[in-house]
């Protein structure tokens, strides 16, 4: 291995683990996102 060798398996594993908090937060807050989007489109 050279000086600038990459550990692709570790990089891919960390990128997947890094997306989990974002996905979990989206799943928790999805209801509020949709309510906000539909509230702006309804006229009274």
ABEGO torsion letter per residue (X at the ends): XBAABBBAAAAAAAAAAAAAAAAAAAAAAAAAAAAAAAAAABBX
